[in-house]
Each structure stands twice: as structure tokens, then as C-alpha cells.
Amino acid sequence: MMSENRSVVDTWIKGWALARGVAAPVVIPGGYRVQVGWPEQKERYVFAEITPAFTGLGNTIIEPWVFLKVCAHPDSVRAVLPSRWVIQPPGYMMITGLVPEDGGALAGGYHLKVELQLPVPVVNILTDSGELAASGRIAFVEDFAIYDRIATTAAHRRKGLASLVMKRLSAIARSRGITKGVLVATGEGQALYKTLGWKLYSLYTSAVIPANQ
């Protein structure tokens, strides 16, 4: 099971880096390092499980805005990290098999804009006046579609827009012969993905040293 878990995590982080337009992950013992380069996320280390390498990084890293991320329960992560690390809101790695489905109807006043450029197709839902209401993107790694940046702006929630974005992204993936999907969801997002047939694969916990520590 752990080799399978490592494989899914490897695939996800490669796709995440593609979707975000950051440097490709670099293999380290037991995981990956990604030079993200954002003001509040300099780099991230991603692991499929808590390992000596993970705890070693936790003990030696002291600079802010470096993230440690691992498929483990928050309590387990908290137990092995020094107190300077702050555990972030829980994440949920989820997977699905991509099957044909009804795309659904778009509410009046909205229209789809689909950009099929590789390696990251993007689906946007705009209001008829041009305001961005919902969006999402996917990257492809082998036979997986990695879904990322699925979001609906506050004024346009509860209208089924995120579901339509997900279904359109899945149709794009299927058209390219992709058979599986993976993403990391927030607590709020996982409820939506469950309704679309996604299954929890693993808890996904992040920790960071903020600048004020």
C-alpha cells in the first residue's frame, strides 16, 4: 500500500507543479522538494508518509514560509515537529475514476470559456458582463488528471458552478484518454467532490513556520 501511496503522491505533486507554473519537483529521500518562489511559500517538501527525512527537515529548518506536507493525520505531524511549526487547516487527497457523465446546464447569465492549451487546460465560467465567477484547471501526468485551483467567487456560490467546472475538466481529461483523477481538497471542497463521486485517498497535512514565529 505504501508504494501505491508514494506513486499517487508523486503523480500529484508533479501535476501540481505543472498547474501552478513552478519549478518541477526534485526527488529527495522519501519525497520531493519544490522551489515555489512565492512570498509566503518559498518551497515545499512533500512526503507520502512521515519518515526520518521528514522529521529531520522539521528539526533543521528554521526559516519562515517553507512548508512540510505529508499524507498523515495532523496529530501525527504535530507529534514529530518542533513547536515553531504551525499546522495548517486539514487537507484531503482524493481520487476518482473518470467516467462519462452529464455536463449539466449552466444557469442563465453565465457562459463557459475553455482554454485547451497544454500542459494546463483551464475552464472559466464568466458572467455575461465578463466577471469571473468560477474556474479550475488540470494538468496531465501519465494516466492521471491533476485538478487544481477549483474556485467559485463568493458572490456566485450555491449555483452549481464549481460542479460544472469539474465536469467540464473531466470531459477534457477523458477526451485525452485520461482514466483517473487526483486532487487535494479543503474541508469545504471535499463535500462538493464527494457528491461528484470522488473518494478520500488520504489525509494531507501541511505545516509551516510563519514569519512572526
N, C-alpha and C positions, 0 to 999 in steps of 0.2 A: 504493500500500500504506500509506503513512503517513497519508493521510486516513482510510482504513479503521481503522487502528490508533488514531488520535485518536478516532474515533467510538466504538469499543468501550471505550476508557478513559473517555471522557466518560460513557457509559452506566453503566459500573461504579461510578464514584465517586458519581454521583447516587444509585444504588441503595444503595451502602454507607452513605451519609449517612442515607437513609431507614431502613435496617435498624438503624442504631445510635442513631437518635433525636437526631442532632446537627444543627447548622445546615446549610442547603443549601449546596452548593459555589458559590463565587463565581468567575466567569471572570477569569483573569489572562492576560497574554501567554503563549501556548503551553501553558496548563494551567489548573489550578484551585487555589483556596485554600479550605480547610475549617477553620472555627473549631470545634475539637473540644471544648476546655474540660475535658479530663481532667488530673489532677495530673501524669501522666507522658506526656501528649501534648496540648500546648496547641493546636497547629494542625498541619495537614499541607498540603504543596504536592504536587500530583500532576501528572505530565507523561507524555505518550506517548513522548517521546524526550528525549535530552539536548539542550538548546537554550541559547543565550546567556542567556535568562531564568533557566534552571535554574542555570547556573554563577554567574550574578550573585547569586542568592539565597544560594548556597553561600559566596560570598565576603563577603557583607554580614551575614548572620545570625550572631549571637554568643550569643543566649540559649538556655538548655537546653530540651529537650523540644519542640522544633519539628522536625518530620520533613520530609525531602525524599524523594519517592517517584517512581520513573521506570521505564518499561519499557526496561531496559538491563541489560547484564551487570555484575555487581559490580565487575569490574576496570575497566570503562569509567567507572563512577561514582567509584571511588576515584581515578582519574587526574585528575579535574577538581575535586575538593573539597579544601579545606584539611584539614590533619591533625586538627583538632579534631572533625571529623565521624567518627562510628563507624558502619561498615557493619553492618547487621543480618543475621541468618540469611536465606538466599535465599528469595524467594517466587516463585510460578509462577502467572501469569494463564492460566486455562484456559477453554475454551468447549466447548459441546456443542449438538447439535440435540436437542430434546425429542421422544422417540418413546414410544409405549405400551410398557410393559414389565411383567413380573410383579412384583407388590409384594413377594413373598417372605413367609415365615412368621416370626412373632415367637416367640422362644424362650419356654418356659414360665417363669412368674414375672414376666413383663413385660406392660405394656399401653400402648397409644398414647393420647396426649392431643393433640388437634389444635385449635388456635385459629385461626379463619379471618378474624380482624379485618384490615381493610385500614388502612394500606398494607403491613403486615408480618405475614403468616401465620406461625405458629410451630408446629413439631412437636416434641413431647417424648415420650420413652419413659421410663416410670416403672416401678419395681419394684412388686410387689403391695403392698408396705408403704409406698409413696409416695415412695421415694427417686428423685431424678432420675438416670437412667443415661445418657441421650444426648439431644441436642437439636439443632435447627437452625432457620433462618428464611430467608425470601425476601422481597425487595421487587421491585416491578414497575416497569420504565421502558420505555415503548413496547412493543416485542415481545420484550424480554429479561426473564428472571427472574434476579435477582442473589442468589446463595446466600451466606449469611453465618452465622458463629458455629456452624459444624458441629463438634460436640464430643461425645466419649464420656468419662465419668469413668473414672479408672484401674481401678477395681475391676470394670468391666463391659466392658472391651475384649476383642477377639478373639471376639465373639459375633455379629458381623454387624449390630450395632445402627445404626452410622453409615450403612451401606448402606441399611437400611430407612428411616432418616430422609430420606436423599437421594431415594429412590424415592417416598416419600410427598409430599415437597415438589414433585417433578417432576409428580406427578399433579395436585396443586393448580394448578400453573402451566398445565398442559395444559387443565385444566377452564376456564381463563380465556382460552384461545386464545393463550397464550404459546408461541412456537416455538423460542426459543433461551435458553441459559443461560450465565452467566459467573460466575466466582469467582476469588479469589486464594487459592492453597493454600500450606501449608507444605511442606517437603520430605517429611515423613511423610504428610501428607494427599494429596499428588499421586498417590502409589501407589494409594490407595483409588480416587480419582476416575478414574484410568486404567482400572481394572477395570470401571468403570461406563460407559465409552465416552467420557470427556472427553479432549480434546486440548490439548496445550500451545499456547498462543497467543503468549506472550512471557515471558521472564524479567522479574521485577519486583523491583527493588532498593530498599531503604529505608535512609536514613542519618539519624542524629540526633546532637545534641550532648548527652550526658548531663550530669547535674547536677555530677558530680565532675570535669569537664574544666576 
